[in-house]
Amino acid sequence: MRDSGPWFDRKFEFNFSPDLYPNLCVRLRGTPARLEEILRGISRDRLIARRQEKWTIQEQAGHLRDLESLWIARLNDFLQAKPQLSPADLQNRKTHEANHNSRAIADVLQEFRSARTTFADKLVTLDHAFFSQRLLHPRLQQPLRLIDHLYFVAEHDDHHLAKIWSLLHS
């Protein structure tokens, strides 16, 4: 099974209409359900099996939870009209230090669902004008609209869901 490649190698083109906002909100709100569906019935041994020093399936799921604080911080950056988005920890220390494999997968999934629901609930309260506001993305070094940020988050979700799917089917 072919891997989806490194996240940091991804290139993005943000040239779509802010009218895609409802589509992205549904996609973001649905990630916890898609993750739960993919992992339903998978044994603990399989969830925490390590291959080639890469993250396990459970660590991939935990990583999605770990980044919710960054996504909400960046949403707040837009709301506060900061000059640039909060930077990510490019070494993913939070995930490496979290010891997700020692936890129950149900807890990891519930925490992700709760954090993502908070994020998604905040989105529905925003005025349409916020979705065209631009802030500099620190790693990509390009301005992003809030709608672009939501797309970026959705693509990041799908990247890790695809990693999990690949691990389950290899």
C-alpha positions as CSV (number, residue, x, y, z in Angstrom):
1,M,0.0,0.0,0.0
2,R,1.4,3.4,-1.0
3,D,1.8,6.0,1.7
4,S,0.3,9.4,1.3
5,G,3.7,11.1,1.8
6,P,4.9,13.6,4.3
7,W,2.6,16.4,5.4
8,F,5.3,19.0,5.1
9,D,5.8,18.2,1.4
10,R,2.2,19.1,0.6
11,K,1.6,22.2,-1.5
12,F,-1.6,24.1,-1.3
13,E,-3.6,26.4,-3.7
14,F,-6.2,28.4,-1.9
15,N,-8.3,29.8,-4.8
16,F,-11.8,28.7,-3.9
17,S,-14.8,30.8,-2.8
18,P,-15.6,31.5,0.8
19,D,-19.0,30.1,-0.1
20,L,-17.5,26.6,0.6
21,Y,-17.7,27.4,4.3
22,P,-20.7,25.1,4.9
23,N,-19.0,22.2,3.1
24,L,-15.8,22.7,5.2
25,C,-17.8,23.0,8.5
26,V,-19.5,19.7,7.7
27,R,-16.2,18.0,6.8
28,L,-14.5,19.2,10.0
29,R,-17.4,18.3,12.2
30,G,-17.5,14.8,10.6
31,T,-13.8,13.9,11.2
32,P,-14.4,12.4,14.7
33,A,-17.2,10.1,13.3
34,R,-15.0,9.0,10.4
35,L,-12.1,8.3,12.7
36,E,-14.3,6.3,15.0
37,E,-15.7,4.3,12.1
38,I,-12.3,3.5,10.8
39,L,-11.1,2.3,14.2
40,R,-14.3,0.4,15.2
41,G,-13.4,-3.2,16.2
42,I,-9.7,-2.9,15.7
43,S,-7.8,-4.7,18.4
44,R,-5.6,-2.8,20.9
45,D,-2.5,-4.8,19.7
46,R,-3.1,-3.5,16.2
47,L,-3.8,0.0,17.3
48,I,-0.4,0.3,19.2
49,A,1.7,-1.8,16.8
50,R,4.8,0.2,15.7
51,R,6.1,-0.1,12.2
52,Q,9.5,1.4,11.1
53,E,9.7,3.9,14.0
54,K,6.6,5.8,12.8
55,W,3.5,6.7,14.7
56,T,1.2,3.9,15.6
57,I,-2.5,4.0,14.6
58,Q,-3.4,5.2,18.1
59,E,-0.7,7.9,18.0
60,Q,-2.1,9.1,14.6
61,A,-5.5,9.4,16.3
62,G,-4.0,11.1,19.3
63,H,-2.1,13.6,17.0
64,L,-5.5,14.7,15.6
65,R,-6.5,15.5,19.2
66,D,-3.2,17.2,20.0
67,L,-3.6,19.7,17.2
68,E,-7.0,21.0,18.2
69,S,-5.4,23.6,20.5
70,L,-3.4,24.9,17.5
71,W,-6.5,25.1,15.3
72,I,-8.5,27.0,18.0
73,A,-5.5,29.3,18.6
74,R,-5.4,30.1,14.9
75,L,-9.1,30.7,14.8
76,N,-8.6,33.2,17.7
77,D,-5.7,34.8,15.7
78,F,-8.3,35.6,13.0
79,L,-10.8,36.9,15.5
80,Q,-8.2,39.1,17.1
81,A,-6.8,40.3,13.7
82,K,-3.3,39.3,14.5
83,P,-0.6,39.8,11.9
84,Q,0.1,36.1,11.5
85,L,-1.1,32.7,12.6
86,S,0.2,31.0,15.7
87,P,3.1,28.8,14.7
88,A,2.9,25.0,14.9
89,D,5.4,22.9,16.8
90,L,7.1,21.3,13.7
91,Q,8.6,18.6,15.8
92,N,5.2,17.5,17.1
93,R,6.5,17.3,20.7
94,K,3.0,17.2,22.1
95,T,2.2,13.9,20.3
96,H,5.7,12.4,21.0
97,E,5.3,13.1,24.7
98,A,1.6,12.3,25.1
99,N,2.1,8.5,25.4
100,H,-1.1,7.9,23.5
101,N,-0.4,4.2,23.3
102,S,-0.8,3.8,27.1
103,R,-4.3,5.2,27.0
104,A,-7.7,3.7,26.1
105,I,-8.6,4.4,22.5
106,A,-12.1,5.4,23.7
107,D,-10.6,8.2,25.7
108,V,-8.5,9.5,22.8
109,L,-11.5,9.4,20.5
110,Q,-13.8,11.1,23.1
111,E,-11.3,13.9,23.7
112,F,-10.9,14.5,20.0
113,R,-14.7,14.6,19.5
114,S,-15.1,17.0,22.4
115,A,-12.3,19.3,21.2
116,R,-13.5,19.3,17.6
117,T,-17.1,20.0,18.6
118,T,-15.9,23.0,20.5
119,F,-14.0,24.2,17.4
120,A,-16.9,23.5,15.0
121,D,-19.4,25.2,17.4
122,K,-17.3,28.3,17.4
123,L,-17.3,28.4,13.6
124,V,-21.1,28.6,13.3
125,T,-21.1,31.8,15.4
126,L,-18.9,33.8,13.0
127,D,-19.9,36.5,10.6
128,H,-19.4,35.7,6.9
129,A,-16.9,38.6,6.6
130,F,-14.3,36.7,8.8
131,F,-13.9,34.0,6.1
132,S,-12.1,36.4,3.7
133,Q,-9.8,37.9,6.3
134,R,-6.1,37.1,5.6
135,L,-3.2,36.3,8.0
136,L,0.3,35.0,7.2
137,H,0.8,31.3,7.7
138,P,4.3,31.0,9.4
139,R,5.5,27.8,7.7
140,L,3.9,28.2,4.3
141,Q,4.9,31.9,4.2
142,Q,1.7,32.8,2.4
143,P,-1.4,34.7,3.5
144,L,-4.4,32.5,4.3
145,R,-8.0,33.4,4.6
146,L,-9.9,31.8,7.4
147,I,-11.7,29.7,4.8
148,D,-8.2,28.6,3.7
149,H,-7.3,27.7,7.2
150,L,-10.4,25.5,7.5
151,Y,-9.4,23.8,4.3
152,F,-5.9,23.3,5.7
153,V,-7.3,21.7,8.9
154,A,-9.6,19.4,6.9
155,E,-6.8,18.3,4.6
156,H,-4.6,17.6,7.7
157,D,-7.4,15.5,9.1
158,D,-7.7,13.5,5.9
159,H,-3.9,13.1,5.7
160,H,-3.9,11.3,9.1
161,L,-7.1,9.4,8.4
162,A,-5.4,8.1,5.2
163,K,-2.2,7.2,7.2
164,I,-4.4,5.2,9.6
165,W,-6.2,3.6,6.7
166,S,-2.9,2.7,5.0
167,L,-1.6,1.1,8.3
168,L,-4.8,-0.9,8.6
169,H,-4.6,-2.2,5.0
170,S,-0.9,-2.9,4.7
